[in-house]
Amino acid sequence: MTRPTVVLVDYGAGNIRSLRAALERAGAAVTVSSDRRVVERAPRLMVPGQGAAGAAMDALRAGGLDDAVRRAVAEGAYLLGVCVGLQLLFERSAEDDVTCLGLLPGRVERLEGVALLPHMGWNDVDPVPGRPHPVAAELPAVAYFAHSFAVRDAGAATLATTEVDGVRFASMVAGDRIAGAQFHPERSAAAGAAMLRGFLRWSADVEARGAA
């Protein structure tokens, strides 16, 4: 049986190795690439994330990977963003006041009101009632977070939310062939594995388009 191919976009984020291992455990065949030509032909993409949004967008733009990701999605690729990678899916981030990929409407904000930033630890991921989705099929769950910024209001794209110190934010989102998780799937044990398997099931109908 052919394993589903995922291209992990390598723009210098530090969690590439652990994400690759998590995807492979979920059943994917993983290509790690910083080549925009490989990225734009990929049937499935993951945009990882650690660090700051501004530096991440600078690195993506430097290699032409921002436009490559947009072209891949326009041509029918499925995309999963994790942690900062989720934040980059939206229009703009207050962190470094940077323009992001603009694939989903909304803005990333600092988690004002949370007692300690960065927020790090295990928290509940609560599904939005009436919004079933393959990547959220095994919610509610408990997942591992490490961040200071988040999308407070993702509108209709919100699949799940998380509350910390009375502050609620979107912890899972999805649009047309685009999904994201604010938590780290590679550090979230069963919850992370379930989300990655859900992403592969969701994208099972994608046509291979010559990904490396």
C-alpha positions in Angstrom: 0.0 0.0 0.0 1.4 3.4 -1.0 2.0 5.7 1.9 0.6 9.3 1.5 3.3 11.8 0.6 3.8 14.9 2.8 6.3 17.6 2.0 7.6 19.2 5.2 8.6 22.8 4.3 12.1 23.5 5.6 12.6 27.2 6.2 14.9 26.7 9.3 12.3 25.9 12.0 13.9 23.9 14.7 11.3 21.1 15.1 11.7 19.6 11.6 13.2 16.3 12.7 10.6 15.5 15.4 7.7 16.5 13.1 9.1 14.2 10.4 9.2 11.3 12.8 5.6 12.1 14.0 4.3 12.1 10.4 6.1 8.9 9.6 4.6 7.2 12.7 1.2 8.4 11.4 1.8 6.6 8.1 3.2 9.3 5.8 6.1 9.2 3.4 7.9 12.5 4.2 10.1 14.7 2.1 11.8 17.6 3.8 12.5 20.3 1.3 13.5 24.0 1.0 13.2 23.8 -2.8 10.3 26.0 -3.9 9.8 23.8 -7.0 9.3 20.7 -4.8 7.0 22.6 -2.5 4.7 24.0 -5.2 4.3 20.5 -6.7 3.5 18.8 -3.4 0.1 17.0 -2.9 0.3 17.6 0.9 2.3 20.2 2.8 3.1 20.8 6.4 4.4 24.3 7.5 6.1 23.8 10.9 6.8 26.6 13.4 9.0 27.6 16.2 10.2 31.0 17.2 8.8 34.3 16.0 6.3 35.0 13.1 8.5 37.8 11.6 11.6 35.6 11.3 9.5 32.7 9.9 8.0 34.9 7.2 11.4 36.4 6.4 12.8 32.9 5.9 9.9 31.8 3.8 10.1 34.8 1.5 13.9 34.6 1.2 13.6 31.2 -0.5 10.4 32.0 -2.4 8.6 29.4 -0.2 5.7 31.7 0.7 4.6 32.0 -3.0 5.3 28.3 -3.5 3.0 27.3 -0.7 0.3 29.6 -2.1 0.7 28.1 -5.5 0.5 24.5 -4.2 -2.7 25.3 -2.4 -4.2 27.0 -5.5 -3.4 23.9 -7.5 -5.2 21.6 -5.0 -2.6 20.7 -2.3 -3.7 20.1 1.3 -1.9 22.1 3.9 -1.4 21.7 7.6 0.3 24.4 9.7 1.4 23.7 13.3 2.2 26.1 16.1 3.7 29.2 14.4 2.8 27.5 11.2 -0.9 27.8 12.1 -0.4 31.5 12.8 1.3 32.0 9.4 -1.9 30.8 7.6 -3.7 34.0 8.6 -3.5 37.5 7.2 -1.3 39.3 9.8 0.5 38.7 13.1 0.9 41.3 15.9 4.2 39.6 16.6 6.6 41.7 14.6 3.6 43.3 12.9 4.1 41.0 9.9 2.0 40.1 6.9 1.5 36.4 6.8 0.4 33.9 4.1 -3.1 35.2 4.0 -4.7 31.8 3.3 -7.3 32.2 6.1 -9.0 35.5 7.2 -8.0 36.7 10.7 -5.2 38.2 12.8 -2.8 36.7 15.3 -2.7 38.6 18.7 -0.6 38.5 21.8 -2.3 36.4 24.6 -3.0 39.4 26.9 -4.5 38.2 30.2 -2.5 35.0 30.4 -0.6 35.0 33.7 2.7 33.7 32.3 4.1 34.1 28.7 5.2 32.2 26.9 2.3 29.8 27.8 3.8 26.3 28.0 2.1 23.1 29.0 -0.7 20.7 28.6 -4.2 22.1 28.0 -7.7 21.0 26.9 -8.6 21.2 23.2 -12.3 21.6 23.0 -14.2 20.9 19.7 -16.6 23.6 18.4 -20.1 22.0 18.5 -21.5 21.3 15.0 -18.2 21.6 13.2 -17.1 18.0 12.6 -13.8 17.6 10.7 -11.4 14.7 10.0 -8.5 16.5 11.7 -10.6 17.1 14.8 -12.3 13.7 14.8 -10.9 12.5 18.2 -11.5 15.7 20.2 -11.8 16.6 23.0 -8.2 15.9 23.9 -5.3 17.3 25.9 -2.3 18.7 23.9 1.0 20.4 24.5 1.4 24.2 23.8 4.3 26.6 23.7 3.4 30.1 22.5 2.7 33.7 23.4 0.5 34.6 20.4 -2.6 33.0 19.0 -5.7 33.7 16.8 -8.3 34.8 19.3 -11.1 34.8 16.6 -10.8 32.6 13.6 -14.5 32.9 12.8 -16.0 30.0 10.8 -12.5 28.4 10.4 -12.5 27.6 14.2 -12.6 23.8 14.8 -11.5 23.8 18.4 -10.6 26.3 21.2 -8.4 26.2 24.3 -8.8 28.4 27.4 -5.8 29.5 29.6 -6.4 31.8 32.6 -9.8 32.8 31.2 -8.4 33.7 27.8 -9.8 31.5 25.0 -8.2 31.2 21.5 -8.5 29.0 18.4 -6.4 25.9 18.9 -7.5 24.1 15.7 -8.7 25.7 12.5 -9.6 24.6 9.0 -10.7 26.0 5.6 -10.8 24.6 2.1 -7.9 22.1 2.1 -6.1 24.1 4.8 -5.9 23.2 8.5 -3.8 24.2 11.5 -3.1 23.3 15.1 -1.7 25.7 17.6 -0.3 22.9 19.7 2.7 20.8 18.9 1.5 17.4 17.5 5.0 15.9 17.9 4.9 16.6 21.6 1.2 15.9 22.2 1.3 12.1 22.4 -2.1 10.5 21.4 -3.7 13.8 20.6 -1.0 14.8 18.2 -0.9 11.4 16.5 -4.7 11.4 16.1 -4.6 14.9 14.4 -1.9 13.8 12.0 -3.8 10.6 11.1 -6.9 12.8 10.6 -4.9 15.0 8.2 -3.8 12.1 6.1 -7.4 10.7 6.0 -8.8 14.1 5.0 -6.4 14.4 2.2 -6.8 10.9 0.9 -8.4 12.0 -2.3 -5.6 14.3 -3.4 -4.0 13.6 -6.8 -0.3 13.2 -6.8 1.3 15.9 -8.9 4.9 14.9 -9.2 6.1 15.6 -5.6 9.7 14.7 -4.9 
